[in-house]
Amino acid sequence: MADGPKLLAGGNPQIPKGYGEAPVQAYIAAMPGWTQAVGAAIDAVVSETVPGVRKAVKWNSPLYGAPGREDWFLSLHVFARYVKVAFFNGAGLAPPPPVGSKHPRTRYLHVDAAGLDADQFAAWVRQAAALPGERM
């Protein structure tokens, strides 16, 4: 990994800002250890659940947006013990993701090495893509 992207605190890859599939795949490829499989699973579920999903990397985090809109409904970020998935309008999801935020609308899902509940995650992604997101 010496020639690859720098890992920031907690193992989050430092990837240049970019739009589209390539920067997101570069981010996932640079995720350390077990987090890489989690990142690939998250990306696969989002891509399958929201055909034509928009992707970008900003602030060293992948972002996902509904096609035809300029807002973002989901992002992820690597920490040492989990991958944090942010649903920007997660308070509007049923049931809401389990972890609260200082921002009342945002809810988080912490995915650890045990992996992702793909069915529940897909249900949240489907709902989140239909709600207004965050413009960034």
Secondary structure as UniProt FT lines:
FT   TURN            2..3
FT   HELIX           9..11
FT   STRAND          18..19
FT   HELIX           21..30
FT   TURN            33..34
FT   HELIX           35..49
FT   TURN            51..52
FT   STRAND          54..58
FT   TURN            59..60
FT   STRAND          61..65
FT   TURN            67..68
FT   STRAND          74..78
FT   STRAND          83..87
FT   TURN            88..89
FT   HELIX           90..92
FT   TURN            104..105
FT   STRAND          107..111
FT   TURN            113..114
FT   HELIX           118..130
//
